[in-house]
């Protein structure tokens, strides 16, 4: 069984949170919703520039709350989020952080895909020619150029997912957070998404119950349960441990079941 000490044991005096290569630092982060139990309990971890990290855990573990806290959409009870050694203040617009929602219908709201992609850059105050350049770039990166003039609500699930990703990429974030990106996708759309994530040059975190996707995309995973980090380490090492996974409401991924 994986040694629980595989998770970070951090001391506030350690300079881990001030390294130049650190994209994201989360220090002593706690959060609770009004009239609810605490959902995040003193989380400590960091993500290096260019790293791809999977966030796994059962329903209610606090994964989405963590992503919203990283973005500054939630105000923590305590602790701090640092992006490239600069604090993230709740309520601030930080285009350096991109969040792709679990349900693309929550993210796409304009009359066309093009308008949805342009929305972020326009709100960044960019000139029209720069907005158009970013729209074209995002369309090309996600392979949805042919959908630019279509209404988002007319798209398939996979098309909506890639359009939602494009709408975030247009702001050129340095850190991308993906919340259940493969939810409700067919096999072909899921494979395309995996290939896109594998090719991404950005620092990314992916929260998903699709553990085989996590294995294909991420070298590292953080296992979260009841608001606490249970393990943090190699994706294969953590998810190969059947006892650890079962103890926290998860199953060993299909691709690892034939290995010891």
KEKOL-889483 format. One record per residue: x, y, z of N, C-alpha, C in turn; residue in three letters. Coordinates in steps of 0.2 Angstrom, whole numbers, padded with zeros to 4 digits, always signed. Layout:
<sites>
XYZXYZXYZALA...
</sites>
This chain:
<sites>
+0004-0006+0000+0000+0000+0000+0004+0006+0000UNK+0002+0011-0004+0006+0018-0004+0007+0021+0003UNK+0013+0022+0004+0014+0026+0011+0011+0033+0011UNK+0007+0034+0016+0003+0040+0017+0008+0046+0016UNK+0014+0045+0018+0019+0050+0018+0021+0052+0011UNK+0018+0049+0006+0019+0051-0001+0016+0058-0002UNK+0011+0060+0002+0009+0067+0001+0014+0072+0004UNK+0013+0078+0002+0018+0083+0004+0017+0084+0012UNK+0023+0084+0015+0023+0087+0022+0027+0093+0022UNK+0023+0098+0022+0026+0105+0021+0026+0109+0028UNK+0031+0113+0028+0032+0117+0034+0032+0125+0031UNK+0029+0129+0035+0028+0136+0032+0035+0139+0031UNK+0040+0137+0034+0046+0140+0033+0050+0138+0027UNK+0048+0132+0024+0051+0130+0018+0050+0134+0012UNK+0055+0135+0008+0055+0140+0003+0051+0137-0003UNK+0048+0131-0003+0045+0127-0008+0040+0132-0012UNK+0037+0136-0008+0032+0140-0011+0034+0147-0015UNK+0041+0147-0015+0043+0153-0018+0048+0152-0024UNK+0048+0146-0026+0052+0143-0032+0050+0147-0038UNK+0055+0148-0042+0054+0151-0049+0050+0147-0053UNK+0051+0140-0053+0048+0136-0057+0041+0134-0055UNK+0038+0137-0050+0032+0136-0047+0026+0140-0050UNK+0021+0136-0054+0016+0140-0057+0010+0141-0052UNK+0009+0136-0047+0003+0137-0043+0006+0134-0036UNK+0004+0138-0031+0006+0136-0024-0001+0137-0020UNK-0003+0132-0016-0008+0132-0012-0006+0130-0005UNK-0007+0135+0000-0004+0135+0006-0010+0135+0012UNK-0011+0130+0016-0015+0130+0021-0022+0132+0019UNK-0025+0130+0013-0031+0132+0011-0037+0128+0014UNK-0041+0132+0017-0047+0129+0020-0054+0133+0017UNK-0059+0130+0017-0065+0133+0014-0071+0129+0017UNK-0077+0133+0018-0083+0130+0020-0089+0134+0017UNK-0094+0131+0015-0100+0134+0012-0104+0136+0018UNK-0108+0142+0018-0112+0143+0024-0117+0137+0026UNK-0117+0136+0032-0122+0131+0035-0120+0124+0033UNK-0114+0123+0030-0111+0117+0028-0105+0115+0032UNK-0103+0109+0032-0097+0107+0035-0091+0109+0031UNK-0085+0110+0034-0079+0112+0030-0078+0107+0024UNK-0077+0110+0018-0076+0105+0013-0068+0105+0010UNK-0064+0110+0012-0057+0110+0011-0054+0111+0018UNK-0049+0107+0019-0046+0107+0026-0038+0108+0026UNK-0036+0114+0026-0029+0115+0026-0024+0112+0021UNK-0026+0113+0014-0023+0110+0009-0016+0113+0007UNK-0011+0109+0006-0004+0111+0004-0002+0108-0002UNK+0000+0111-0007+0003+0108-0013+0005+0113-0018UNK+0010+0111-0022+0012+0116-0028+0012+0112-0034UNK+0011+0116-0040+0011+0113-0046+0017+0117-0050UNK+0021+0113-0053+0027+0116-0057+0025+0119-0064UNK+0028+0123-0067+0027+0126-0073+0027+0120-0078UNK+0022+0119-0082+0022+0114-0087+0020+0107-0085UNK+0018+0106-0079+0016+0100-0076+0009+0099-0077UNK+0007+0092-0078+0000+0090-0079-0002+0086-0073UNK-0007+0088-0069-0008+0085-0063-0016+0083-0063UNK-0017+0077-0061-0024+0075-0060-0026+0075-0053UNK-0033+0077-0053-0036+0078-0046-0041+0073-0046UNK-0041+0068-0041-0045+0062-0041-0048+0062-0034UNK-0054+0059-0033-0057+0058-0027-0065+0057-0028UNK-0068+0054-0023-0075+0052-0023-0079+0059-0024UNK-0086+0058-0026-0090+0064-0026-0090+0067-0019UNK-0090+0074-0019-0091+0077-0012-0084+0078-0009UNK-0078+0076-0013-0072+0076-0010-0069+0083-0009UNK-0072+0088-0013-0070+0095-0013-0066+0097-0019UNK-0066+0093-0024-0062+0095-0030-0065+0101-0034UNK-0071+0102-0035-0074+0108-0038-0073+0114-0034UNK-0074+0113-0027-0072+0119-0023-0065+0121-0023UNK-0061+0116-0024-0054+0118-0024-0052+0122-0030UNK-0055+0120-0036-0054+0123-0042-0057+0130-0042UNK-0063+0131-0039-0066+0138-0038-0062+0142-0033UNK-0059+0139-0028-0054+0143-0024-0048+0145-0027UNK-0045+0141-0031-0039+0143-0035-0040+0149-0040UNK-0046+0149-0043-0048+0154-0047-0050+0161-0044UNK-0051+0160-0037-0053+0166-0034-0061+0167-0034UNK-0064+0162-0036-0072+0163-0036-0075+0161-0029UNK-0071+0158-0024-0073+0157-0018-0068+0160-0013UNK-0070+0163-0007-0066+0166-0002-0064+0161+0003UNK-0058+0159+0004-0056+0154+0009-0057+0156+0016UNK-0058+0151+0020-0058+0152+0027-0051+0154+0030UNK-0046+0151+0027-0039+0152+0029-0035+0150+0023UNK-0029+0152+0023-0024+0150+0018-0023+0155+0012UNK-0019+0153+0007-0017+0157+0002-0016+0153-0005UNK-0018+0156-0010-0017+0153-0017-0012+0158-0020UNK-0006+0156-0023-0001+0160-0026-0001+0157-0033UNK-0001+0162-0038+0000+0160-0045+0006+0164-0048UNK+0011+0160-0049+0018+0162-0051+0020+0167-0046UNK+0019+0165-0040+0022+0169-0034+0018+0176-0033UNK+0012+0176-0036+0008+0182-0034+0001+0180-0031UNK-0001+0183-0026-0007+0180-0023-0013+0181-0027UNK-0018+0176-0027-0024+0176-0030-0029+0179-0025UNK-0032+0185-0026-0037+0188-0022-0044+0186-0024UNK-0048+0184-0020-0055+0182-0021-0059+0188-0025UNK-0062+0186-0030-0066+0191-0034-0062+0195-0039UNK-0056+0194-0039-0052+0197-0045-0052+0194-0051UNK-0052+0197-0057-0052+0194-0063-0045+0192-0065UNK-0043+0186-0065-0037+0184-0067-0036+0179-0073UNK-0036+0182-0079-0035+0179-0085-0030+0174-0086UNK-0025+0174-0081-0019+0169-0081-0022+0162-0079UNK-0028+0162-0076-0031+0156-0074-0037+0154-0078UNK-0037+0148-0081-0043+0147-0085-0046+0141-0082UNK-0053+0141-0081-0057+0136-0079-0062+0133-0084UNK-0062+0127-0086-0067+0124-0090-0072+0120-0086UNK-0078+0122-0086-0083+0120-0082-0085+0112-0083UNK-0087+0109-0079-0090+0102-0080-0095+0102-0085UNK-0100+0106-0085-0105+0107-0090-0104+0112-0095UNK-0102+0111-0101-0101+0117-0106-0107+0121-0107UNK-0113+0119-0105-0119+0123-0106-0119+0129-0100UNK-0115+0128-0095-0114+0133-0090-0109+0139-0093UNK-0105+0137-0098-0100+0141-0100-0101+0145-0107UNK-0105+0142-0111-0107+0144-0118-0114+0148-0117UNK-0114+0154-0119-0120+0158-0118-0122+0163-0124UNK-0117+0163-0129-0118+0168-0134-0122+0165-0140UNK-0123+0170-0145-0127+0167-0151-0122+0163-0156UNK-0116+0164-0155-0112+0159-0159-0105+0157-0155UNK-0102+0152-0158-0096+0150-0155-0091+0155-0155UNK-0090+0159-0161-0086+0164-0162-0087+0170-0156UNK-0093+0172-0155-0094+0177-0150-0092+0174-0143UNK-0093+0168-0141-0091+0165-0135-0084+0165-0134UNK-0080+0164-0139-0073+0164-0139-0070+0171-0138UNK-0074+0176-0141-0072+0183-0141-0073+0186-0134UNK-0078+0183-0131-0080+0187-0125-0075+0188-0120UNK-0070+0183-0118-0065+0184-0113-0060+0190-0116UNK-0057+0189-0122-0053+0194-0124-0056+0201-0124UNK-0062+0202-0126-0065+0208-0126-0066+0211-0119UNK-0067+0207-0114-0067+0210-0107-0060+0211-0104UNK-0055+0209-0108-0048+0210-0106-0046+0217-0109UNK-0051+0220-0113-0049+0227-0115-0045+0227-0121UNK-0044+0221-0125-0040+0221-0130-0043+0224-0137UNK-0038+0226-0141-0040+0229-0147-0044+0224-0152UNK-0048+0226-0156-0052+0222-0161-0047+0217-0165UNK-0042+0219-0167-0038+0215-0171-0034+0209-0167UNK-0033+0211-0161-0030+0206-0156-0035+0201-0154UNK-0041+0204-0153-0047+0199-0151-0048+0194-0157UNK-0048+0196-0163-0049+0192-0169-0043+0187-0169UNK-0037+0189-0168-0031+0185-0169-0032+0179-0163UNK-0034+0181-0157-0035+0176-0152-0041+0171-0153UNK-0046+0174-0156-0052+0169-0158-0049+0164-0163UNK-0046+0167-0169-0043+0162-0174-0038+0157-0171UNK-0034+0159-0166-0029+0155-0163-0033+0149-0159UNK-0038+0151-0155-0041+0146-0151-0045+0141-0155UNK-0049+0144-0161-0052+0140-0165-0048+0134-0168UNK-0042+0136-0170-0037+0132-0173-0034+0127-0168UNK-0032+0129-0162-0030+0125-0157-0035+0119-0156UNK-0041+0121-0155-0046+0116-0153-0049+0112-0159UNK-0048+0114-0165-0050+0111-0171-0058+0112-0172UNK-0060+0118-0170-0067+0119-0171-0069+0125-0175UNK-0064+0127-0180-0065+0132-0184-0071+0132-0188UNK-0073+0126-0190-0079+0125-0194-0086+0126-0190UNK-0085+0127-0184-0091+0128-0180-0092+0136-0178UNK-0087+0140-0180-0087+0147-0177-0093+0151-0178UNK-0097+0150-0183-0103+0154-0184-0110+0150-0181UNK-0109+0144-0179-0115+0140-0176-0117+0142-0169UNK-0123+0142-0168-0125+0143-0161-0123+0137-0156UNK-0120+0139-0151-0117+0133-0146-0123+0128-0144UNK-0129+0130-0143-0134+0125-0141-0136+0120-0147UNK-0133+0121-0153-0134+0117-0158-0129+0112-0159UNK-0124+0112-0155-0118+0108-0156-0119+0101-0152UNK-0115+0096-0154-0115+0090-0150-0111+0091-0143UNK-0111+0086-0139-0108+0086-0133-0100+0087-0133UNK-0097+0084-0138-0090+0084-0139-0088+0091-0142UNK-0092+0094-0147-0091+0100-0150-0092+0106-0145UNK-0097+0105-0140-0098+0110-0135-0092+0110-0130UNK-0089+0104-0129-0083+0104-0124-0077+0108-0127UNK-0076+0106-0134-0070+0109-0137-0071+0117-0138UNK-0078+0119-0139-0079+0126-0140-0078+0130-0133UNK-0080+0126-0128-0079+0129-0121-0072+0130-0119UNK-0068+0125-0121-0060+0125-0120-0058+0131-0124UNK-0060+0132-0130-0058+0137-0135-0059+0144-0132UNK-0065+0145-0128-0067+0151-0125-0062+0153-0120UNK-0059+0148-0116-0055+0149-0111-0048+0151-0114UNK-0046+0147-0119-0039+0147-0122-0038+0154-0125UNK-0043+0157-0127-0043+0164-0130-0040+0169-0126UNK-0040+0168-0119-0037+0173-0115-0030+0171-0113UNK-0028+0166-0116-0021+0163-0115-0019+0163-0108UNK-0022+0159-0104-0021+0157-0097-0014+0153-0097UNK-0011+0154-0091-0005+0151-0090-0006+0144-0086UNK-0012+0144-0083-0014+0138-0079-0021+0136-0081UNK-0022+0130-0083-0029+0128-0086-0031+0123-0081UNK-0038+0124-0078-0041+0119-0074-0047+0116-0078UNK-0047+0109-0078-0052+0106-0082-0056+0102-0077UNK-0063+0103-0076-0067+0100-0071-0071+0095-0075UNK-0070+0088-0074-0073+0083-0077-0074+0084-0085UNK-0068+0085-0088-0069+0087-0096-0072+0081-0100UNK-0071+0075-0098-0074+0070-0102-0081+0068-0101UNK-0084+0071-0096-0091+0069-0094-0096+0070-0100UNK-0099+0064-0101-0105+0064-0107-0102+0064-0114UNK-0096+0062-0115-0093+0062-0121-0093+0055-0124UNK-0094+0055-0131-0094+0048-0134-0086+0046-0135UNK-0085+0040-0137-0078+0038-0137-0074+0042-0142UNK-0076+0044-0148-0072+0048-0152-0071+0055-0149UNK-0076+0058-0146-0074+0065-0143-0070+0064-0137UNK-0070+0059-0134-0066+0058-0128-0059+0057-0130UNK-0058+0053-0135-0051+0052-0138-0048+0058-0141UNK-0052+0062-0144-0049+0069-0146-0048+0073-0141UNK-0052+0073-0135-0050+0077-0130-0043+0075-0126UNK-0042+0069-0126-0036+0066-0123-0030+0068-0127UNK-0031+0068-0133-0025+0070-0138-0024+0077-0137UNK-0029+0081-0137-0028+0088-0136-0025+0090-0129UNK-0027+0086-0124-0023+0088-0117-0016+0085-0117UNK-0015+0080-0120-0008+0077-0121-0003+0082-0124UNK-0006+0085-0129-0002+0090-0134-0001+0097-0130UNK-0005+0098-0125-0006+0105-0122+0001+0106-0119UNK+0003+0113-0121+0010+0115-0118+0009+0119-0111UNK+0003+0120-0109+0001+0123-0103+0002+0119-0097UNK+0002+0123-0091+0002+0119-0085-0006+0118-0084UNK-0007+0112-0082-0014+0110-0082-0016+0106-0075UNK-0022+0106-0073-0024+0102-0068-0031+0099-0071UNK-0032+0093-0070-0038+0089-0073-0041+0086-0067UNK-0048+0087-0065-0052+0084-0060-0056+0079-0064UNK-0056+0073-0063-0060+0068-0067-0061+0062-0063UNK-0067+0059-0064-0068+0052-0062-0066+0047-0067UNK-0064+0049-0073-0062+0045-0079-0054+0044-0077UNK-0053+0039-0074-0046+0038-0071-0041+0036-0077UNK-0044+0032-0082-0040+0031-0087-0037+0037-0091UNK-0042+0042-0092-0040+0048-0095-0034+0051-0091UNK-0035+0051-0084-0030+0054-0080-0023+0051-0081UNK-0023+0044-0082-0017+0040-0083-0014+0042-0090UNK-0018+0044-0095-0015+0045-0101-0012+0052-0102UNK-0015+0057-0098-0014+0064-0098-0009+0066-0093UNK-0009+0064-0087-0006+0066-0081+0000+0062-0078UNK+0005+0064-0077+0011+0060-0073+0010+0060-0066UNK+0006+0065-0063+0005+0065-0056-0002+0066-0054UNK-0004+0063-0048-0011+0064-0046-0011+0066-0039UNK-0016+0070-0037-0018+0072-0030-0024+0068-0028UNK-0024+0064-0023-0030+0061-0021-0033+0065-0015UNK-0039+0067-0016-0043+0071-0012-0049+0068-0009UNK-0050+0068-0002-0056+0065+0001-0058+0068+0007UNK-0064+0070+0007-0067+0074+0013-0063+0080+0014UNK-0061+0083+0009-0057+0090+0010-0050+0089+0011UNK-0047+0083+0012-0040+0082+0013-0036+0079+0008UNK-0030+0081+0007-0025+0077+0003-0023+0070+0006UNK-0025+0065+0003-0023+0058+0005-0017+0056+0002UNK-0016+0057-0004-0009+0055-0007-0008+0060-0013UNK-0001+0061-0014+0001+0065-0020+0007+0062-0022UNK+0007+0060-0028+0013+0057-0031+0012+0054-0038UNK+0016+0050-0041+0015+0047-0047+0008+0044-0049UNK+0005+0046-0054-0001+0044-0056-0002+0036-0056UNK+0003+0033-0059+0003+0025-0059+0004+0022-0052UNK+0008+0025-0048+0009+0023-0041+0003+0023-0037UNK+0000+0029-0037-0006+0030-0033-0011+0026-0035UNK-0013+0026-0041-0019+0023-0044-0018+0015-0045UNK-0012+0013-0044-0011+0005-0044-0012+0002-0038UNK-0013+0006-0032-0014+0004-0026-0021+0003-0025UNK-0024-0003-0026-0031-0005-0025-0034-0003-0019UNK-0030-0005-0013-0032-0004-0007-0033+0003-0005UNK-0029+0007-0007-0029+0015-0006-0035+0017-0010UNK-0036+0015-0016-0041+0018-0020-0048+0016-0017UNK-0049+0009-0015-0055+0007-0013-0057+0010-0006UNK-0052+0012-0002-0053+0015+0004-0056+0022+0003UNK-0055+0025-0003-0058+0032-0004-0063+0032-0010UNK-0066+0027-0010-0072+0027-0015-0070+0026-0022UNK-0064+0024-0024-0062+0024-0031-0060+0016-0033UNK-0060+0015-0039-0057+0009-0042-0051+0010-0045UNK-0047+0004-0045-0041+0004-0049-0043+0005-0057UNK-0040+0009-0060-0041+0010-0067-0041+0004-0071UNK-0045+0003-0076-0045-0003-0081-0038-0005-0083UNK-0035+0000-0086-0028-0001-0089-0023-0003-0084UNK-0024-0003-0077-0019-0005-0072-0022-0012-0069UNK-0027-0014-0071-0030-0020-0067-0026-0026-0069UNK-0023-0026-0074-0019-0032-0076-0012-0032-0074UNK-0010-0026-0070-0003-0026-0068-0003-0026-0060UNK+0002-0028-0057+0003-0028-0050+0004-0022-0047UNK
</sites>
